[in-house]
Amino acid sequence: MTAAPPLVFVAVLVGALLPFVPFLGRVARIAATIVHEVGHCVVVVPFGGRIERIDLHPDGSGEAWVRLGRVPAAVRWAVRIANLFAGYSAPVWAGVLLLAGVLHGSRWLPVVVLGVVGLVALAFVRNWFGLLVVVGFDALALSVALRPSEATVLVVAGVGAAFVVDGVRSVAAVARWLLTGARVQTDFHIAAAEMRLPAAVWFVLFVAVNAVAVWLARDPLLVVWDTLATGVRALF
């Protein structure tokens, strides 16, 4: 899975700007929302949690209806916290994996990431709008797996960059809402209602956990960052 390096970095820049473009930014947000909701599924289902359904809406929002009643009591608290943190983390980390796969010539890393998102979403999305969007994920994963080309590399690079940027944008938006006391319903506000800690505390813990994850993965992340920085500088 290879492509001319300059084109790859152009695709990365386009993907990074996509979340801020009118209309197209909403499309990127919907795609990132799918990954957000799938993140909830991935961390609860292996422990016996149930996903009743995932709903995706044209405004870019979504909901995953999670039930933890069958999760063993000994780990239910940990699974609940993992479920809380997984949503906003998933788009950023999925985007990083897609970019790593593209920049290091891995054909199968993007296939696995897109395939997991597409198949899990296909299993749980129940509204027609959401299913139409999910089909796009599955089509891209199949294209990369069965007919890899320069075009698929560029699309994956753009999608990866869009996921990272939109994921960071979403986390920054939550921080702004918490600072201003906006009346919103985020994962952190839901956790605050269920577990009696303020939403701001859950958000700080979320940032701390992801900071630790970044530190533990710092070596491969620095390689990806250096490759991106070098490529983008070469464009200009």
N, C-alpha and C positions, 0 to 999 in steps of 0.2 A: 504494500500500500504506500505508494510514493507520489510526490508531486513536486513541481518546481518550487523551491523554497520561497522565492519572492511572492508567488501567487498564494501560498499558504499564509504568509503574514498579512497580505492584503485581505484575505478571507477572515483572519483573526480580527483585524481592525474593523472590518465591516460588521462582524458579529458583535464586537464590543460596543459599537455605536447603535446597533439595532434597537435595544431597549428604550432609546430616547427618541426614536423616530415615530411621528404620529402614525397611528393605525398599525404599522409593522411592529411597533413597540408592544402593542397589545397582544399580537400574535406570539412574540417572544415571551411575554409574561404568561400566556396560557401554557406554552410549552414548559416553562420553568415551574408552573403550578402543578403540572402533571408529575414532574420529578419530586416536588415537595410532598405531594400526597402519597406517591409510591414509597418515599422514604419512611413514612409512618408504617406502611404495610411491611416493609422489609425487616423492621426491627421488632414487630409484635407477633407476626404470624409464626415464626420459628419457635416461640415460647408458648404457643397455644392461644394467642389472641385472635380475635375474629374481626375481619373487615366486612361490615355489612354492605357498604357501597362507597363509591367515590363519585362525587358530583363535580363537574366542571362547568363554569359559567362564562358567557361571552365577554364579561367585563374583566376576565383574568383571575377571578377568585375561584376557590374550590373548597371542598369539604371531604374529609375521610371519616366515615362513621366507624369508630373503633370500639370494640368491646373486649375488656380484659378479664372477664369473669372466669375464664378457664385457665388463665395463667396461674401457675403454682404460687401460693401465698408467699413463699420464701423469696421469690424474685419479682413479685408483682410491682413493688415500689421502684426497683431498678428499671423494669421494663416500662413503667409509666414515665419515668424521667427520660429514658432513651427515646420513647415515642415523642415526647415533647421536643427534644433537641434535634431529632432526625429531620423534621420537616424543613426548617430553614437552613439546615446544613446540607441537605441532599443536592440542591441545584449547584452549589459552589463546588462540592467535591466531585459530582458527576462531570461538571465542566472541566475540572482539572484533569480527570482521568481521560476524557475525550482529547484534550489538548496534548496530554502526554503520549497518547497512542498515535496521534497524527505526527507529532514532532520526532518521535523515535521510530517511525515506520512500522508500528504494530497494526496489523489488520484486525486482530481478534479482540483487543481491548475495547475499541469502540463498538464492535459487534456485541460484546457481552454487556456493556453499559446500556446501549440503546435497546438491546433485546430484553434485558431485565425490566427496564422501564416500560417497554411496549407490551410485554406479556403480562406483567403484573397489572398494569392499567387496564388491559383488555379483559382481565379476569374480574375486575371490581368496578370499573366505570359502568354506570347504569343509565345515564341520560344520553340522548342521541347526539347532542352537540359534543359531549366528551368523547364518544366513540369515534366520531369523524376525525377528531384531532389525534386520537390514539392510533388510528390506522396509518397516519403519516409517520409516526415513530416506527411502527412495524415495517412499513415500506422502506424507510431509510436503512434500518438494520439489515433487512434482506438484501438490499442493494449493495451494501458494504460487504456482506458475507459472500454473496453469490457472484456479483459483477463489480468488483472494486475498480475504480477508475480515478483519474485526476479530479473529475467533477465530484465524486463522492468524498474524496479527501477534503476538498475545499468546503463542502457543505458541513462535514463533521467538524472541521476547524471553526467555522462560523458559529455552529450550534454550541460548541464547547465554550467559546468566548462569550456568547450571549448568556449562557447559563451562569458563568462566573460573575459577569457584570450584573445581571438581573438579581442573582442571589445576594450579592453584596448590597445592591440597591434596596432590596427588600429588608435586609437586616438594618440598614441605615434608616429606613422609613420607620421601622418599629422603635428604634432608639429615639427618633424625633417625636413619635406619638407618645412615648413614655415620658419624655421631658416636658412636653406641652400638656399632658393630661388629656389627650384626645380620647373621645368615646369611640373606641374601636374594639373589635373582637379578634385577637390574635391567639396563637397557641399559648403564649405566655399569660394572657388574661384568662384563658380557660383553665390553665394550670393553677392560677391564683385562686380561682373560685373553688377548685376541687381540693387543693392541698394547703390552703391557708398561709401561703407566703405571697408577698406582693409580686405583681408581674415584673417589676423592675429587678427584684432579687433573682427571679428565674432567668431573666435576660442576662444579667451579669454572670450567672453560673454558665449559661449557654456560651457566652463569649469566652469564658475561662476554659471550658472544656475544648472548644475549637482551637484556642490558642495552644493548649497542650498538644492537640493532634497535629497542628502545624509544626510545632517544635520537634515532635517525634519523627515527622516525615520531612524534616527540613532539607536533607541531602537531595532526594529526588525532586523536591519542589524547587530548590535552587537551580538544579539542572534545567528544569522546564523554564524557569524565569530567565536564566541567562540565555537560553536559546531564543526565547521570545524577544528579549531586549536586543540581542545582537541582530536578529532578523528585521525587527522594526527599524532599528537605526540604519540598517543597510538600505531600506526603502527610501530614506530621505538623505 
